[in-house]
Amino acid sequence: MDKHAYPDTTINLSGTFYTVQRGWTEIVKPQTRFISRIPLDRVAVLVGTGSRVKKEIEEKLGVSLRIDSKEGLVETTPRPENAKNWDPINLFKAKDMVEKMKLYDEGEDFLCVHSLKSRPVIVLNFKTYREATGEGALSLAKIAERVRQEQRVNIMVSVQHTDIYRVAGSVNIPVLAQHIDAREPGSWTGHVTAEAVKASGAVGSLVNHSERRLTLADIGACIAALKKLDLLSVLCTDTPETSAAGAALAPEMLAVEPPELIGTGIPVSKAKPEVVTKTVELVRRINSEVIILCGAGISSADDVARAIELGTEGVLLASAYVKAKDQYGLLTSMAKAAIDASRR
């Protein structure tokens, strides 16, 4: 690679200048490191039982954490060989995670909030609502981030493609695309690839939402493309039978939502509970690992609790959150209901 093909970006942090060379897989000139200070009583939180928390951060982000337990200092340095598809931005993500340790009482609580597959799960689909576009999307994502941190529930937001970069770069919360096309990078116009949403900062994508249906072949291709890039796939289905077929494709999450109930405020968990229980039964016969979500009409804390009581591990909702008068209050009540129901 031509060293001059990509312009350098110099970043000033705490009075120290670091240079990131675009397009490279390592940070250069000089070997970068961050020194963060955390309260002494948070050191054990960062380490975790059997060093679990520290190891997971190192492995997922390709960094090395050196901890001075007497001073509360943490040195973060890049170790690209420790992670797949390493990106220089991982170093900044690791620094941010270290400095957020003061918010948590236990390392396992921290992993619960930051693990993409922790349960229970609440996925917020912003759709193309005017209220959830541009600065509106960022505002809604910041509310979700606050609730995620306070309640320690795995909350994700699914935003329009044009808002992925803006939102992912501004909040510490998983951001999903709403759709990808079954296309490899190349001579296609107007298509959105898995590579594109990842480059914008998304951690995954919805697949086959009822408002953006795909053929079975394209569903398989999209899930495969996401897996190849270590991205999360949230497959949307409409019946127990299609859910079982989708489970065979091994998505990370599967959300069943009868389309006739979407946006009605009538939850499938109450209107058609048999759809949920049958879906759980059939999917578990085929795939014991996929996280099953309940969608369509979810609009209250009671709806969330009922969905989990029927055997799912979370919910997918849209208009109830986006158009709520008090998004923070609604989401907080839903998060608490999800936690309580999952413990019963």
PESULLIN-V526586 format. One record per pair of residues at least 6 apart in sequence whose ideal C-beta (glycine too) atoms are under 6 Angstrom apart, sorted by the first residue. I is the first residue (numbers start at 1). J is the second residue. D is the distance in Angstrom with one decimal. If there is no record, write none. Layout:
BEGIN
i:I j:J d:D
i:I j:J d:D
END
This chain:
BEGIN
i:6 j:21 d:5.9
i:6 j:22 d:3.9
i:6 j:23 d:3.9
i:8 j:19 d:5.1
i:8 j:21 d:5.3
i:9 j:20 d:5.0
i:10 j:17 d:5.5
i:10 j:19 d:5.1
i:11 j:18 d:5.0
i:18 j:32 d:4.9
i:19 j:29 d:4.5
i:20 j:27 d:5.5
i:20 j:88 d:5.0
i:21 j:28 d:5.2
i:25 j:80 d:5.7
i:25 j:86 d:5.8
i:26 j:80 d:5.6
i:27 j:78 d:5.6
i:27 j:88 d:4.9
i:33 j:75 d:5.7
i:33 j:77 d:4.6
i:34 j:76 d:4.5
i:34 j:95 d:4.5
i:35 j:75 d:5.6
i:36 j:74 d:4.8
i:36 j:98 d:5.0
i:36 j:99 d:5.2
i:37 j:72 d:5.4
i:37 j:73 d:5.7
i:38 j:72 d:5.2
i:38 j:101 d:5.2
i:39 j:102 d:5.8
i:40 j:72 d:4.8
i:42 j:101 d:4.6
i:42 j:102 d:5.3
i:43 j:69 d:4.9
i:45 j:101 d:5.3
i:45 j:104 d:5.6
i:45 j:107 d:4.9
i:46 j:101 d:5.0
i:47 j:54 d:5.2
i:48 j:107 d:3.0
i:53 j:107 d:3.7
i:53 j:110 d:5.9
i:53 j:111 d:5.9
i:54 j:65 d:5.5
i:57 j:94 d:6.0
i:57 j:97 d:5.9
i:58 j:65 d:6.0
i:59 j:82 d:6.0
i:61 j:90 d:4.3
i:61 j:93 d:5.8
i:61 j:94 d:4.7
i:62 j:79 d:5.4
i:62 j:80 d:5.1
i:62 j:82 d:4.5
i:62 j:83 d:3.1
i:62 j:86 d:4.4
i:62 j:90 d:5.5
i:63 j:76 d:5.5
i:63 j:78 d:5.9
i:63 j:79 d:5.7
i:63 j:94 d:4.4
i:64 j:77 d:5.0
i:64 j:79 d:4.7
i:65 j:74 d:5.9
i:65 j:76 d:5.9
i:66 j:75 d:4.3
i:67 j:74 d:5.3
i:74 j:98 d:5.1
i:76 j:94 d:5.1
i:76 j:95 d:5.2
i:78 j:91 d:5.2
i:80 j:86 d:4.1
i:84 j:230 d:5.8
i:103 j:149 d:5.9
i:104 j:110 d:4.4
i:109 j:152 d:5.3
i:112 j:118 d:4.6
i:112 j:152 d:5.5
i:113 j:152 d:5.1
i:116 j:174 d:5.8
i:116 j:232 d:5.6
i:118 j:154 d:4.5
i:119 j:313 d:4.5
i:120 j:313 d:5.8
i:120 j:314 d:4.6
i:120 j:338 d:4.0
i:120 j:342 d:4.8
i:121 j:154 d:4.8
i:121 j:314 d:3.1
i:122 j:155 d:4.7
i:122 j:314 d:5.8
i:122 j:315 d:5.8
i:123 j:156 d:4.9
i:123 j:316 d:4.5
i:124 j:144 d:5.9
i:124 j:157 d:4.9
i:124 j:321 d:5.2
i:125 j:158 d:4.5
i:125 j:318 d:4.2
i:126 j:132 d:3.6
i:126 j:137 d:5.7
i:126 j:159 d:5.0
i:127 j:318 d:5.3
i:129 j:322 d:4.9
i:131 j:322 d:5.5
i:132 j:140 d:5.7
i:132 j:322 d:4.9
i:137 j:159 d:5.0
i:137 j:163 d:4.3
i:137 j:167 d:5.6
i:138 j:166 d:6.0
i:138 j:167 d:5.6
i:138 j:170 d:5.8
i:141 j:157 d:5.0
i:141 j:167 d:4.8
i:141 j:171 d:4.8
i:142 j:171 d:5.7
i:143 j:327 d:5.0
i:143 j:328 d:5.1
i:144 j:155 d:5.1
i:144 j:157 d:5.4
i:144 j:173 d:5.9
i:145 j:171 d:4.5
i:145 j:173 d:4.4
i:147 j:331 d:4.6
i:147 j:332 d:5.4
i:147 j:335 d:5.6
i:148 j:155 d:4.2
i:148 j:173 d:5.7
i:151 j:335 d:3.9
i:153 j:335 d:4.2
i:153 j:338 d:5.9
i:156 j:174 d:4.3
i:156 j:176 d:5.7
i:157 j:175 d:5.8
i:158 j:176 d:4.1
i:158 j:178 d:5.2
i:158 j:206 d:5.5
i:159 j:167 d:5.3
i:161 j:192 d:5.7
i:164 j:175 d:6.0
i:164 j:200 d:4.1
i:164 j:201 d:5.8
i:164 j:202 d:5.1
i:165 j:200 d:4.5
i:165 j:201 d:5.7
i:167 j:175 d:5.3
i:168 j:175 d:4.3
i:168 j:201 d:2.8
i:169 j:201 d:5.9
i:174 j:203 d:4.7
i:175 j:202 d:5.2
i:176 j:202 d:5.9
i:176 j:204 d:5.1
i:176 j:205 d:5.6
i:177 j:197 d:4.0
i:177 j:202 d:4.8
i:177 j:205 d:3.9
i:178 j:206 d:5.3
i:179 j:212 d:4.7
i:180 j:192 d:5.4
i:180 j:194 d:5.2
i:180 j:197 d:6.0
i:180 j:205 d:4.8
i:180 j:222 d:5.5
i:181 j:191 d:4.2
i:181 j:192 d:5.4
i:182 j:218 d:4.0
i:182 j:221 d:3.8
i:182 j:222 d:5.2
i:183 j:191 d:4.7
i:183 j:193 d:5.6
i:185 j:193 d:5.4
i:185 j:195 d:5.4
i:194 j:225 d:4.1
i:194 j:226 d:5.3
i:194 j:229 d:5.4
i:197 j:205 d:5.8
i:198 j:229 d:5.3
i:198 j:231 d:5.9
i:203 j:232 d:5.6
i:204 j:231 d:4.5
i:204 j:232 d:2.8
i:206 j:234 d:5.0
i:207 j:222 d:5.0
i:207 j:233 d:5.3
i:207 j:235 d:4.9
i:208 j:214 d:4.8
i:208 j:219 d:5.2
i:208 j:235 d:6.0
i:208 j:236 d:5.1
i:209 j:236 d:4.6
i:210 j:259 d:4.1
i:220 j:249 d:5.4
i:223 j:233 d:4.7
i:223 j:249 d:5.1
i:223 j:251 d:5.3
i:226 j:233 d:4.5
i:232 j:252 d:4.9
i:233 j:251 d:4.2
i:233 j:252 d:5.5
i:234 j:253 d:4.4
i:235 j:246 d:4.8
i:235 j:251 d:3.9
i:235 j:254 d:4.9
i:236 j:255 d:5.1
i:237 j:243 d:4.2
i:237 j:246 d:5.0
i:237 j:256 d:5.2
i:238 j:258 d:5.5
i:238 j:259 d:5.7
i:240 j:278 d:3.9
i:240 j:279 d:4.4
i:240 j:282 d:5.0
i:243 j:256 d:5.1
i:243 j:279 d:4.5
i:243 j:283 d:5.4
i:244 j:282 d:4.0
i:244 j:283 d:5.8
i:244 j:286 d:5.7
i:246 j:254 d:5.8
i:247 j:283 d:4.4
i:247 j:286 d:4.6
i:247 j:287 d:4.0
i:247 j:290 d:5.5
i:248 j:286 d:5.5
i:253 j:291 d:4.4
i:253 j:293 d:5.9
i:254 j:290 d:5.1
i:254 j:292 d:5.6
i:255 j:293 d:3.9
i:255 j:295 d:4.6
i:255 j:316 d:4.3
i:256 j:279 d:4.5
i:257 j:295 d:3.1
i:257 j:296 d:3.6
i:258 j:268 d:5.6
i:258 j:296 d:5.4
i:261 j:268 d:5.3
i:261 j:296 d:4.0
i:261 j:297 d:4.5
i:262 j:296 d:4.9
i:263 j:319 d:5.5
i:264 j:297 d:5.3
i:265 j:297 d:5.8
i:265 j:299 d:4.9
i:266 j:297 d:4.5
i:267 j:297 d:4.1
i:267 j:298 d:5.4
i:267 j:303 d:4.2
i:268 j:275 d:5.7
i:268 j:296 d:4.5
i:268 j:297 d:5.9
i:269 j:276 d:5.7
i:269 j:294 d:5.6
i:269 j:303 d:5.9
i:269 j:306 d:4.3
i:269 j:307 d:4.3
i:269 j:310 d:5.8
i:273 j:310 d:5.8
i:276 j:294 d:5.5
i:276 j:310 d:4.4
i:277 j:310 d:5.5
i:280 j:292 d:5.8
i:280 j:311 d:3.8
i:283 j:292 d:5.9
i:291 j:313 d:5.0
i:292 j:312 d:4.8
i:292 j:313 d:5.8
i:293 j:312 d:5.9
i:293 j:314 d:4.8
i:293 j:315 d:5.8
i:293 j:316 d:5.0
i:294 j:307 d:3.7
i:294 j:312 d:4.4
i:294 j:315 d:5.3
i:295 j:316 d:3.7
i:298 j:315 d:4.8
i:298 j:317 d:4.1
i:299 j:320 d:3.8
i:301 j:333 d:4.0
i:301 j:334 d:5.1
i:301 j:337 d:3.8
i:304 j:315 d:5.3
i:304 j:334 d:4.7
i:304 j:337 d:4.7
i:304 j:338 d:5.2
i:305 j:337 d:4.3
i:305 j:341 d:4.2
i:307 j:315 d:5.3
i:308 j:341 d:3.9
i:308 j:342 d:5.6
i:309 j:341 d:5.6
i:321 j:327 d:5.9
i:324 j:330 d:4.6
END
